[in-house]
């Protein structure tokens, strides 16, 4: 089976990707590939950050790899936290503090519309490809659920009765922005394998 390195140190993201992957590829995390580095995300767009992470790993290993960057984009906050979602409350990358800051900034705000957006960058045989997935929803006033990670406890997907944090992976994948992007990547890779 071909190997595809997922350029992340986030085990939650690895678990999510593996749960949706119908690939003829083995998904390998950075840790499993023996790569112990933290790749900066210095850019102002999700695509540039996703490309940076995949590019670093491709240059380091010469192997096919992909990365993703995801942002929560809140309409009433002009798209914040967006590309800064992981470090919204500071560089320590605390899910709890990020969520607290978001809820504080949303106090008294009527328009709770938001969306999660994921951009995947794939480096395959030296070429670059990009895939996007979006999940629309609303921001709740209080956290609900203990599963998932990041802003999952306060995000209610459009058409759902539960927050992402109240769902198991199978339920989450019915709505997931990451799954939508990954489905496009899987479809592309499976087509590439047969041509």
C-alpha positions as CSV (number, residue, x, y, z in Angstrom):
1,X,0.0,0.0,0.0
2,X,1.3,3.5,-0.9
3,X,2.1,5.8,1.9
4,X,0.7,9.4,2.2
5,X,2.2,11.5,5.0
6,X,-0.3,13.8,6.8
7,X,1.7,16.8,7.8
8,X,0.2,17.4,11.2
9,X,1.0,16.9,14.9
10,X,-2.7,17.0,15.8
11,X,-3.8,13.4,16.7
12,X,-7.5,14.5,16.6
13,X,-7.1,15.5,12.9
14,X,-5.3,12.2,12.1
15,X,-8.1,10.2,13.7
16,X,-10.8,12.2,11.8
17,X,-9.0,11.8,8.4
18,X,-8.4,8.0,9.0
19,X,-12.1,7.6,9.9
20,X,-13.2,9.0,6.5
21,X,-10.5,7.8,4.3
22,X,-11.5,5.3,1.6
23,X,-8.1,5.3,0.1
24,X,-5.7,2.8,-1.3
25,X,-3.1,4.8,0.7
26,X,-1.8,4.4,4.2
27,X,-2.2,7.7,6.1
28,X,0.9,8.3,8.2
29,X,1.2,11.0,10.8
30,X,4.4,13.0,11.2
31,X,5.2,11.2,14.5
32,X,4.7,7.8,12.7
33,X,7.0,9.0,10.0
34,X,9.6,9.8,12.6
35,X,9.4,13.6,11.9
36,X,9.4,15.6,15.1
37,X,9.0,19.2,14.0
38,X,6.5,21.9,14.5
39,X,5.9,23.7,11.2
40,X,4.9,27.4,11.5
41,X,1.7,28.8,10.0
42,X,2.9,32.3,9.1
43,X,0.5,33.2,6.4
44,X,-2.8,35.1,6.2
45,X,-4.7,32.4,4.2
46,X,-5.6,28.8,4.9
47,X,-4.3,27.8,1.5
48,X,-0.9,29.3,2.1
49,X,-0.5,27.7,5.5
50,X,-1.6,24.3,4.2
51,X,0.8,24.6,1.4
52,X,3.7,25.6,3.7
53,X,3.2,22.5,5.9
54,X,3.0,20.1,3.0
55,X,5.9,21.8,1.2
56,X,8.2,21.5,4.2
57,X,7.5,17.8,4.5
58,X,7.8,17.2,0.8
59,X,11.2,18.9,0.7
60,X,12.3,17.0,3.8
61,X,11.2,13.5,2.7
62,X,10.6,13.6,-1.1
63,X,7.5,11.6,-0.3
64,X,3.9,12.2,-1.3
65,X,2.1,14.2,1.5
66,X,-0.7,16.4,2.3
67,X,-1.6,19.0,4.9
68,X,-4.6,21.0,5.9
69,X,-5.5,24.3,7.5
70,X,-8.9,24.9,9.0
71,X,-10.5,28.1,10.2
72,X,-13.7,29.0,12.0
73,X,-15.1,32.1,10.2
74,X,-17.7,34.0,12.1
75,X,-19.9,36.4,10.1
76,X,-20.4,39.0,12.9
77,X,-16.6,39.1,13.6
78,X,-15.7,39.8,10.0
79,X,-14.4,36.3,9.5
80,X,-12.5,35.9,12.7
81,X,-10.9,33.9,14.1
82,X,-10.3,32.5,10.6
83,X,-6.7,31.7,9.8
84,X,-5.8,32.5,13.5
85,X,-8.3,29.9,14.9
86,X,-5.7,27.8,16.6
87,X,-4.1,30.7,18.3
88,X,-7.0,33.1,18.7
89,X,-6.3,33.7,22.4
90,X,-2.5,33.5,22.2
91,X,0.4,31.4,21.1
92,X,-0.1,28.6,23.6
93,X,-2.8,27.1,21.3
94,X,-5.4,26.5,24.1
95,X,-8.8,25.2,22.9
96,X,-10.5,26.4,26.1
97,X,-9.0,29.9,26.0
98,X,-9.8,30.2,22.3
99,X,-13.4,29.3,22.9
100,X,-13.7,31.6,25.9
101,X,-12.4,34.5,23.8
102,X,-14.9,33.7,21.0
103,X,-17.8,33.5,23.3
104,X,-16.8,36.8,25.0
105,X,-16.6,38.5,21.6
106,X,-20.0,37.1,20.7
107,X,-21.8,38.4,23.8
108,X,-25.0,40.2,22.8
109,X,-24.5,39.4,19.1
110,X,-27.6,38.4,17.3
111,X,-26.1,37.1,14.1
112,X,-24.5,33.8,15.2
113,X,-23.8,32.5,11.6
114,X,-20.4,30.9,11.1
115,X,-18.7,28.3,9.0
116,X,-15.7,26.0,9.3
117,X,-13.6,26.0,6.2
118,X,-10.8,23.5,5.5
119,X,-8.2,23.7,2.7
120,X,-6.1,20.6,1.9
121,X,-2.8,20.9,0.1
122,X,-1.6,17.7,-1.6
123,X,1.9,17.2,-3.0
124,X,1.8,14.2,-5.3
125,X,4.6,13.2,-7.7
126,X,6.0,16.8,-7.4
127,X,2.8,18.5,-8.3
128,X,0.5,20.6,-6.0
129,X,-3.3,20.3,-5.7
130,X,-5.8,22.0,-3.4
131,X,-9.2,20.9,-2.1
132,X,-11.7,22.9,0.0
133,X,-14.6,21.8,2.4
134,X,-17.1,24.1,4.1
135,X,-19.6,23.4,7.0
136,X,-22.1,26.2,7.8
137,X,-23.6,26.5,11.2
138,X,-24.1,28.8,14.2
139,X,-22.2,29.7,17.3
140,X,-24.0,28.8,20.6
141,X,-23.9,31.0,23.7
142,X,-22.6,28.1,25.8
143,X,-20.5,25.0,25.3
144,X,-22.3,21.6,24.8
145,X,-20.5,18.3,24.7
146,X,-17.1,17.0,25.6
147,X,-16.0,15.3,22.4
148,X,-14.1,16.7,19.5
149,X,-11.6,19.5,19.8
150,X,-11.2,23.2,19.2
151,X,-14.5,25.1,18.8
152,X,-16.6,21.9,18.5
153,X,-18.5,22.5,21.8
154,X,-20.0,25.8,20.6
155,X,-20.5,25.0,16.9
156,X,-23.9,23.7,15.8
157,X,-23.8,22.6,12.1
158,X,-26.7,23.7,9.9
159,X,-29.5,21.0,10.0
160,X,-28.0,19.3,13.1
161,X,-29.5,18.9,16.6
162,X,-26.1,18.4,18.3
163,X,-22.8,20.3,18.4
164,X,-19.7,18.7,16.9
165,X,-18.6,18.0,20.5
166,X,-21.8,16.0,21.2
167,X,-21.3,13.8,18.1
168,X,-19.3,10.7,17.5
169,X,-17.0,10.6,14.5
170,X,-19.5,8.9,12.3
171,X,-22.1,11.6,13.0
172,X,-19.6,14.4,12.7
173,X,-18.5,13.1,9.3
174,X,-22.1,13.7,8.0
175,X,-21.4,17.5,8.3
176,X,-17.6,17.8,8.5
177,X,-15.8,20.5,6.5
178,X,-12.7,18.3,6.8
179,X,-14.6,15.3,5.4
180,X,-15.9,17.3,2.5
181,X,-12.3,18.4,1.6
182,X,-11.0,14.9,2.1
183,X,-13.7,13.4,-0.1
184,X,-12.5,15.6,-2.9
185,X,-8.9,14.5,-2.3
186,X,-9.9,10.8,-2.1
187,X,-11.8,11.0,-5.3
188,X,-8.8,12.7,-7.0
189,X,-6.3,10.2,-5.7
190,X,-8.5,7.2,-6.7
191,X,-8.9,8.6,-10.2
192,X,-5.2,9.2,-10.4
193,X,-4.5,5.6,-9.4
194,X,-6.6,4.3,-12.3
195,X,-5.2,6.6,-15.0
